[in-house]
Amino acid sequence: MHSVWGYLAHEKTVPEAIFSATKGSVALFLNRLFACDGSISVYKTGQVRVSYGTASETLANDVQHLLLRFGIVAKLRAKEHHARRQFEVEIISRAGIESFIRQIGILGKESKVEEARGTLAEKRPHSNVDALPESAVDYIKQLKGSSSWTEIFARKGLQCPQGFNPHLSGQSRRLLSRTRARFYAELFDDSYLSELANSDLYWDEVQSIEYVGNKQVYDLTVPELHNFVAEDICVHNTTFAMNLAENAMLAEDKPVLVFSLEMPSEQIMMRMLASLSRVDQTKIRTAQLDDEDWARISNTMAMLKEKDNIYVDDSSGLTPMDVRSRARKLARERGGLSMIMVDYLQLMRVPSLSDNRTLEIAEISRSLKALAKELNIPVIALSQLNRSLEQRADKRPVNSDLRESGSIEQDADLIMFIYRDEVYHENSEDKGVAEIIIGKQRNGPIGTCRLTFQGQFSRFDNYAGPAVPDEY
């Protein structure tokens, strides 16, 4: 009852402790929560619906967020006809309701839960959570071309249903459900439609944009028709830098210091667990681990505890003086450092130079260079790229693509870029391969070498592919 007792109905939230609890504990919490203000309904039409009502918008958002941990996508809607606004979290998709019944349930409403389970078992699978965008309908019309539906069905050895209406044109035109998209994917043997129908991406229309104030942000551009997924495998520069930190940690006795200005330390450590234990990070994040996964993670955690030589500082808005003072303090306490990693350089600040970004970046770059010389260790600083890269046919980065590149290029002893061809070319022959481009090196040659990219493990490994000589 802590952090909830004594609050009015519209002030209540899910206690912070629940968000860091085990999946079983969260399921128990939701089970009891829905027993109070939740319901599961079976209508005469055969429709099944799970809902939770509250006067607190924050609590509704929290419940919606917790359900995602079980793979359940719920809708949140406001009910305006009450004296005070009420909010309702509802699950209406068959997959979501079945997952709720299987993993959570509702105390005291077991008979209704069983009735819902039986009703769903008799229903034909379909999805009403989201629909694919209009372009998917046009894509199917292109696949059809001038052929008749009878001809298309015949190619698959099927008979076209009498009165078949694809709902692709005219007044009957409608958006595609995932079930319908799977049907067309099989009918046309089309992998693109299959990926759309089975992806983890959910489509919805933007209803409104609310002003929340002025804040400094960094924007990221992606090639046309490619998605950017925050904190996932598309963001592979942090992954590469963390792999360097992991190797330094394992090979050296002195600690590695990581300044993560972009990601919280919990996510950094989750990536490290996935990388070192070779366990899919999605399974770690959703707590869907089997016995072998647990054994791997346990061994990794025991190794990390024994080594005890990696430190992650996730403070935001650090200045060069903050980085230097914290690095010096740890070096004194532990007899030195083996490496420092900063993610990202552009997220650091020099308050006295905030009016001139070029001078600010130059001061940050020089300070990191001086820190490396003072402690006699490598300092790895991640940097963002500017937009000019996306305008070229060859997307391989070069030194001039570094954002505010002048001082960075001047101060760095070594500049490396990561290029994955599959990000830009869907049918690339180099899937799972990353090129490490050495754009500058004071004490050695420049060129390209290849690594294997294992996104599910947040890991780069030695490349053991076809015998293609490296340039480096």
C-alpha positions as CSV (number, residue, x, y, z in Angstrom):
1,M,0.0,0.0,0.0
2,H,3.0,2.3,0.2
3,S,2.9,5.5,-1.9
4,V,-0.8,4.9,-2.6
5,W,-2.5,5.1,0.9
6,G,-4.2,8.4,1.6
7,Y,-4.4,9.6,-2.0
8,L,-7.6,10.5,-3.7
9,A,-8.8,8.2,-6.6
10,H,-7.6,10.6,-9.3
11,E,-4.2,11.0,-7.7
12,K,-3.2,7.3,-7.5
13,T,-0.3,5.7,-9.4
14,V,1.4,2.3,-9.6
15,P,4.1,2.2,-6.9
16,E,7.6,2.5,-8.3
17,A,8.6,-0.8,-6.8
18,I,6.2,-2.6,-9.1
19,F,8.1,-1.5,-12.2
20,S,11.3,-3.2,-11.1
21,A,9.5,-6.3,-9.7
22,T,9.8,-9.8,-11.2
23,K,7.3,-10.7,-14.0
24,G,5.5,-13.0,-11.6
25,S,5.1,-10.3,-9.0
26,V,3.8,-7.9,-11.7
27,A,1.3,-10.5,-12.9
28,L,0.1,-11.0,-9.3
29,F,-0.3,-7.2,-8.8
30,L,-2.3,-6.8,-12.0
31,N,-4.5,-9.9,-11.0
32,R,-5.5,-8.2,-7.8
33,L,-5.8,-4.7,-9.4
34,F,-8.2,-6.0,-12.0
35,A,-10.1,-7.8,-9.2
36,C,-11.0,-4.4,-7.8
37,D,-11.8,-2.1,-10.7
38,G,-11.3,-4.4,-13.7
39,S,-13.7,-6.6,-15.6
40,I,-13.8,-9.3,-18.3
41,S,-17.0,-9.3,-20.4
42,V,-18.5,-11.7,-22.9
43,Y,-21.2,-10.2,-25.1
44,K,-24.0,-12.0,-26.9
45,T,-22.3,-11.1,-30.2
46,G,-19.4,-13.3,-29.1
47,Q,-17.1,-10.3,-28.5
48,V,-14.8,-10.5,-25.5
49,R,-13.3,-7.5,-23.7
50,V,-11.0,-6.9,-20.8
51,S,-11.0,-3.5,-19.2
52,Y,-9.8,-1.5,-16.2
53,G,-11.4,1.8,-15.1
54,T,-9.9,4.6,-13.0
55,A,-10.2,8.3,-12.3
56,S,-6.4,8.6,-12.5
57,E,-4.9,9.2,-15.9
58,T,-1.4,8.4,-14.5
59,L,-2.6,5.1,-13.1
60,A,-4.2,4.2,-16.4
61,N,-1.0,4.9,-18.2
62,D,0.9,2.8,-15.7
63,V,-1.4,-0.2,-16.1
64,Q,-1.1,0.1,-19.9
65,H,2.7,0.2,-19.6
66,L,2.8,-2.9,-17.3
67,L,0.6,-4.9,-19.7
68,L,3.3,-4.4,-22.4
69,R,5.6,-6.5,-20.3
70,F,3.4,-9.4,-21.1
71,G,3.2,-8.5,-24.8
72,I,-0.3,-7.1,-24.4
73,V,-1.1,-3.9,-26.4
74,A,-4.0,-2.2,-24.7
75,K,-5.9,0.9,-25.6
76,L,-6.4,3.9,-23.3
77,R,-9.4,6.1,-23.7
78,A,-11.0,8.9,-21.7
79,K,-14.7,8.8,-20.8
80,E,-15.9,12.4,-20.8
81,H,-19.5,11.9,-19.7
82,H,-18.7,11.7,-16.0
83,A,-18.5,14.7,-13.7
84,R,-14.8,14.0,-13.4
85,R,-12.9,12.5,-16.4
86,Q,-12.6,8.7,-16.1
87,F,-10.1,6.6,-18.0
88,E,-10.3,3.1,-19.2
89,V,-7.6,0.6,-20.3
90,E,-9.1,-2.0,-22.6
91,I,-7.9,-5.1,-24.3
92,I,-9.9,-6.1,-27.3
93,S,-7.5,-8.1,-29.5
94,R,-7.9,-11.9,-29.3
95,A,-4.1,-12.4,-28.8
96,G,-4.0,-9.8,-26.0
97,I,-7.0,-11.3,-24.2
98,E,-5.6,-14.8,-24.4
99,S,-2.3,-13.6,-23.1
100,F,-4.1,-11.8,-20.2
101,I,-6.0,-15.0,-19.4
102,R,-3.0,-17.2,-19.6
103,Q,-0.5,-15.0,-17.7
104,I,-2.5,-12.8,-15.4
105,G,-6.2,-13.6,-14.8
106,I,-8.6,-11.9,-12.3
107,L,-9.1,-13.0,-8.7
108,G,-12.7,-13.8,-7.9
109,K,-13.8,-13.7,-11.5
110,E,-12.5,-17.1,-12.5
111,S,-15.8,-18.3,-14.0
112,K,-16.0,-15.3,-16.3
113,V,-12.4,-15.8,-17.3
114,E,-13.2,-19.4,-18.2
115,E,-16.3,-18.3,-20.2
116,A,-14.1,-15.9,-22.1
117,R,-11.5,-18.6,-22.8
118,G,-14.2,-20.9,-24.2
119,T,-15.7,-18.2,-26.4
120,L,-12.3,-17.2,-27.8
121,A,-11.5,-20.8,-28.6
122,E,-14.6,-21.0,-30.9
123,K,-13.8,-17.8,-32.7
124,R,-11.8,-17.4,-35.9
125,P,-8.5,-15.6,-35.4
126,H,-8.4,-11.9,-36.3
127,S,-6.9,-8.7,-35.1
128,N,-8.6,-5.4,-34.3
129,V,-5.7,-3.7,-32.5
130,D,-4.3,-1.9,-35.6
131,A,-4.4,-1.9,-39.3
132,L,-1.7,-1.5,-41.9
133,P,-1.4,1.9,-43.6
134,E,-3.1,2.9,-46.9
135,S,0.1,2.2,-48.8
136,A,-0.2,-1.6,-48.1
137,V,-3.6,-1.6,-49.9
138,D,-1.9,0.1,-52.9
139,Y,0.9,-2.4,-52.8
140,I,-1.5,-5.3,-53.1
141,K,-3.1,-3.7,-56.1
142,Q,0.3,-3.5,-57.7
143,L,1.0,-7.2,-57.0
144,K,-2.4,-8.0,-58.6
145,G,-1.7,-6.0,-61.7
146,S,-4.0,-6.9,-64.6
147,S,-4.5,-10.5,-63.5
148,S,-8.0,-11.5,-62.3
149,W,-8.5,-12.9,-58.8
150,T,-9.5,-16.2,-60.4
151,E,-6.2,-16.5,-62.1
152,I,-4.3,-15.5,-58.9
153,F,-6.0,-18.1,-56.8
154,A,-5.5,-20.7,-59.6
155,R,-1.7,-20.1,-59.5
156,K,-1.8,-21.3,-55.9
157,G,-3.9,-24.3,-56.7
158,L,-6.9,-22.7,-55.0
159,Q,-10.5,-21.8,-56.1
160,C,-11.5,-18.2,-55.9
161,P,-14.4,-17.9,-53.4
162,Q,-17.7,-17.0,-55.0
163,G,-18.4,-13.2,-54.8
164,F,-14.8,-12.6,-53.4
165,N,-14.4,-8.9,-52.5
166,P,-10.8,-7.9,-51.7
167,H,-12.0,-4.4,-50.4
168,L,-9.1,-2.7,-52.3
169,S,-11.0,-0.1,-54.3
170,G,-14.1,2.1,-54.4
171,Q,-16.4,2.6,-51.5
172,S,-15.6,-0.9,-50.0
173,R,-11.9,0.0,-49.8
174,R,-10.6,-0.6,-46.2
175,L,-7.3,-0.8,-44.4
176,L,-5.7,-4.2,-44.0
177,S,-5.8,-6.2,-40.8
178,R,-2.8,-8.3,-40.0
179,T,-4.8,-11.4,-40.6
180,R,-5.8,-10.2,-44.0
181,A,-2.3,-9.2,-44.8
182,R,-1.1,-12.7,-43.9
183,F,-3.7,-14.1,-46.3
184,Y,-2.4,-11.9,-49.2
185,A,1.2,-12.6,-48.3
186,E,0.6,-16.4,-48.8
187,L,-1.6,-15.8,-51.9
188,F,1.2,-13.8,-53.6
189,D,4.2,-15.5,-51.9
190,D,5.3,-12.0,-50.9
191,S,7.9,-11.7,-48.1
192,Y,7.4,-7.9,-47.6
193,L,3.7,-8.4,-46.8
194,S,4.6,-11.2,-44.5
195,E,7.0,-9.0,-42.6
196,L,4.4,-6.3,-42.3
197,A,1.8,-8.7,-41.0
198,N,4.1,-10.4,-38.4
199,S,6.2,-7.4,-37.3
200,D,6.3,-6.0,-33.8
201,L,5.5,-2.6,-35.2
202,Y,2.0,-1.3,-34.4
203,W,0.4,1.3,-36.6
204,D,-1.8,4.1,-35.3
205,E,-2.8,7.6,-36.3
206,V,-1.3,10.6,-34.5
207,Q,-4.3,12.3,-32.7
208,S,-2.6,15.3,-31.3
209,I,0.8,17.0,-30.5
210,E,1.1,18.7,-27.2
211,Y,3.6,21.5,-26.4
212,V,5.7,20.6,-23.4
213,G,8.3,23.4,-23.5
214,N,11.7,24.2,-25.0
215,K,14.5,21.6,-24.7
216,Q,17.7,21.0,-26.6
217,V,17.3,17.8,-28.6
218,Y,19.3,15.9,-31.3
219,D,17.4,14.7,-34.3
220,L,18.3,11.6,-36.3
221,T,17.6,11.0,-40.0
222,V,17.2,7.6,-41.6
223,P,17.1,6.5,-45.2
224,E,13.8,6.5,-47.0
225,L,11.6,3.5,-46.1
226,H,13.8,2.5,-43.1
227,N,12.6,2.6,-39.5
228,F,14.6,4.0,-36.6
229,V,14.0,2.1,-33.4
230,A,15.3,3.7,-30.3
231,E,17.4,1.6,-28.0
232,D,17.4,-1.4,-30.3
233,I,19.8,-3.0,-32.7
234,C,19.6,0.0,-35.2
235,V,21.6,2.0,-32.7
236,H,24.8,0.0,-33.0
237,N,27.5,2.5,-32.2
238,T,26.8,2.2,-28.5
239,T,26.9,-1.6,-28.9
240,F,30.3,-1.4,-30.6
241,A,31.7,0.9,-27.9
242,M,30.4,-1.3,-25.1
243,N,31.9,-4.3,-26.7
244,L,35.3,-2.5,-26.5
245,A,34.6,-1.7,-22.9
246,E,33.7,-5.4,-22.2
247,N,36.9,-6.6,-23.8
248,A,39.0,-4.1,-21.8
249,M,37.2,-5.2,-18.6
250,L,37.9,-8.8,-19.2
251,A,41.5,-8.3,-20.3
252,E,42.7,-5.7,-17.7
253,D,42.7,-5.6,-13.9
254,K,42.1,-1.9,-13.8
255,P,38.5,-0.7,-14.1
256,V,36.7,0.7,-17.2
257,L,34.7,3.9,-16.7
258,V,31.7,4.5,-18.9
259,F,29.9,7.8,-19.0
260,S,26.5,7.2,-20.5
261,L,24.8,10.5,-21.2
262,E,22.3,9.0,-23.5
263,M,21.1,5.7,-21.9
264,P,20.4,4.8,-18.3
265,S,22.8,2.4,-16.5
266,E,20.2,-0.3,-16.3
267,Q,19.9,-0.5,-20.1
268,I,23.7,-0.5,-20.5
269,M,24.0,-3.4,-18.1
270,M,21.2,-5.3,-19.8
271,R,23.0,-5.0,-23.1
272,M,26.2,-6.1,-21.4
273,L,24.5,-9.2,-19.9
274,A,23.0,-10.1,-23.3
275,S,26.4,-9.6,-25.0
276,L,28.6,-11.6,-22.5
277,S,26.1,-14.4,-21.9
278,R,25.0,-14.7,-25.6
279,V,21.3,-14.5,-24.5
280,D,18.8,-12.7,-26.6
281,Q,18.2,-9.3,-25.0
282,T,14.5,-9.4,-25.8
283,K,14.2,-12.6,-23.7
284,I,16.0,-10.8,-20.8
285,R,13.8,-7.7,-21.1
286,T,10.6,-9.7,-21.2
287,A,11.7,-12.3,-18.6
288,Q,11.1,-15.2,-21.0
289,L,14.3,-17.2,-20.1
290,D,14.7,-20.9,-20.1
291,D,17.0,-23.0,-17.9
292,E,20.0,-22.7,-20.3
293,D,19.5,-18.9,-20.5
294,W,19.4,-18.6,-16.7
295,A,22.6,-20.7,-16.4
296,R,24.4,-18.4,-18.9
297,I,23.2,-15.2,-17.2
298,S,24.1,-16.5,-13.7
299,N,27.7,-17.4,-14.9
300,T,28.0,-13.9,-16.5
301,M,26.8,-12.1,-13.3
302,A,29.2,-14.2,-11.2
303,M,32.0,-13.2,-13.5
304,L,31.1,-9.5,-13.4
305,K,30.9,-9.6,-9.6
306,E,34.3,-11.3,-9.4
307,K,35.9,-8.8,-11.8
308,D,34.3,-5.8,-10.3
309,N,36.0,-3.4,-12.7
310,I,33.4,-1.7,-14.8
311,Y,31.7,1.5,-13.6
312,V,28.8,3.2,-15.4
313,D,27.9,6.8,-14.7
314,D,24.6,7.8,-16.3
315,S,24.5,11.4,-15.1
316,S,23.2,13.8,-17.8
317,G,24.6,17.1,-19.0
318,L,28.2,16.4,-17.7
319,T,30.9,19.0,-18.2
320,P,34.5,18.1,-19.1
321,M,35.4,19.1,-15.5
322,D,32.8,16.6,-14.2
323,V,34.3,13.8,-16.3
324,R,37.8,14.7,-15.3
325,S,37.1,14.9,-11.6
326,R,35.2,11.6,-11.5
327,A,37.8,9.8,-13.6
328,R,40.6,11.1,-11.3
329,K,38.8,10.0,-8.2
330,L,38.2,6.5,-9.4
331,A,41.8,6.2,-10.7
332,R,43.0,7.2,-7.2
333,E,40.8,4.7,-5.5
334,R,41.5,1.8,-7.8
335,G,45.1,2.5,-8.7
336,G,44.4,3.7,-12.3
337,L,41.9,3.1,-15.1
338,S,42.2,0.9,-18.2
339,M,39.7,2.9,-20.4
340,I,37.1,5.6,-20.5
341,M,34.1,5.6,-22.8
342,V,31.8,8.7,-23.3
343,D,28.4,8.3,-25.0
344,Y,27.9,10.9,-26.6
345,L,30.5,13.6,-26.9
346,Q,27.8,16.1,-28.2
347,L,25.7,15.6,-25.1
348,M,28.4,17.1,-22.8
349,R,28.2,20.8,-21.9
350,V,30.5,23.7,-21.3
351,P,28.2,26.3,-19.7
352,S,30.5,29.3,-20.3
353,L,30.6,28.5,-24.1
354,S,26.9,27.5,-24.5
355,D,26.3,30.4,-26.9
356,N,28.9,29.1,-29.4
357,R,28.5,25.4,-30.2
358,T,31.6,25.2,-32.3
359,L,33.8,26.5,-29.5
360,E,31.9,24.3,-27.0
361,I,32.6,21.1,-28.9
362,A,36.3,22.2,-29.4
363,E,36.7,22.6,-25.7
364,I,35.1,19.3,-24.9
365,S,37.3,17.5,-27.5
366,R,40.5,19.1,-26.2
367,S,39.6,18.3,-22.6
368,L,39.0,14.6,-23.4
369,K,42.3,14.6,-25.3
370,A,44.1,16.1,-22.2
371,L,42.4,13.5,-19.9
372,A,43.7,10.7,-22.0
373,K,47.3,12.0,-21.9
374,E,47.0,12.7,-18.1
375,L,45.8,9.2,-17.2
376,N,47.7,7.5,-20.0
377,I,44.7,5.5,-21.1
378,P,42.4,5.4,-24.2
379,V,39.4,7.7,-24.1
380,I,36.7,6.6,-26.5
381,A,34.1,9.3,-27.3
382,L,31.1,8.5,-29.5
383,S,30.0,11.2,-31.9
384,Q,27.0,11.9,-34.0
385,L,27.0,12.3,-37.7
386,N,25.5,15.2,-39.7
387,R,22.9,14.9,-42.4
388,S,25.1,15.2,-45.5
389,L,25.7,11.4,-45.3
390,E,22.1,10.6,-46.3
391,Q,22.4,12.7,-49.5
392,R,25.1,10.5,-51.0
393,A,24.7,7.2,-53.0
394,D,27.5,5.6,-50.9
395,K,26.4,5.8,-47.3
396,R,29.8,4.9,-45.9
397,P,30.8,7.7,-43.5
398,V,33.9,9.8,-43.9
399,N,35.7,12.1,-41.4
400,S,33.8,15.2,-42.7
401,D,30.5,13.5,-41.7
402,L,31.2,14.0,-38.0
403,R,28.9,16.6,-36.5
404,E,31.0,19.7,-35.6
405,S,33.9,17.7,-37.1
406,G,36.7,20.2,-37.2
407,S,38.0,20.0,-33.7
408,I,37.1,16.3,-33.3
409,E,39.1,15.3,-36.4
410,Q,42.0,17.4,-35.3
411,D,42.2,16.1,-31.7
412,A,41.4,12.4,-32.3
413,D,44.3,9.9,-32.7
414,L,41.9,7.3,-34.2
415,I,38.5,7.7,-35.9
416,M,36.4,4.7,-36.6
417,F,33.0,4.4,-38.3
418,I,30.5,1.6,-38.5
419,Y,28.7,0.7,-41.7
420,R,26.1,-2.0,-42.2
421,D,24.9,-2.4,-45.8
422,E,21.7,-4.2,-44.8
423,V,20.5,-1.0,-43.1
424,Y,20.4,0.7,-46.5
425,H,19.7,-2.2,-48.8
426,E,17.0,-4.7,-47.9
427,N,18.4,-7.4,-50.2
428,S,22.0,-6.9,-49.3
429,E,24.3,-9.9,-49.5
430,D,26.2,-8.7,-46.4
431,K,23.4,-9.3,-43.9
432,G,24.8,-9.6,-40.4
433,V,28.1,-8.1,-41.5
434,A,29.5,-4.7,-40.2
435,E,32.3,-2.8,-41.8
436,I,34.6,-1.0,-39.3
437,I,36.0,1.9,-41.3
438,I,39.2,3.4,-39.9
439,G,39.0,7.0,-41.2
440,K,42.1,8.3,-39.3
441,Q,45.0,6.8,-37.4
442,R,48.0,8.7,-36.3
443,N,50.2,5.6,-35.8
444,G,49.0,3.2,-38.4
445,P,47.2,2.6,-41.7
446,I,43.6,3.4,-42.5
447,G,41.1,1.1,-44.2
448,T,38.2,-1.3,-43.6
449,C,37.9,-4.5,-41.6
450,R,34.8,-6.7,-41.2
451,L,33.0,-7.9,-38.1
452,T,29.9,-10.1,-37.6
453,F,27.0,-8.2,-36.1
454,Q,24.7,-10.1,-33.7
455,G,21.9,-7.7,-32.9
456,Q,20.0,-10.0,-30.7
457,F,23.0,-10.2,-28.4
458,S,24.1,-6.6,-28.8
459,R,27.4,-7.9,-29.9
460,F,30.1,-7.6,-32.6
461,D,32.2,-10.7,-33.2
462,N,35.1,-11.8,-35.3
463,Y,34.1,-12.2,-39.0
464,A,34.4,-15.8,-40.3
465,G,32.5,-15.4,-43.6
466,P,33.7,-15.8,-47.2
467,A,37.4,-15.3,-47.9
468,V,37.3,-11.6,-48.8
469,P,40.5,-9.9,-47.9
470,D,40.3,-6.9,-45.6
471,E,41.8,-3.6,-46.7
472,Y,43.3,-3.0,-43.3
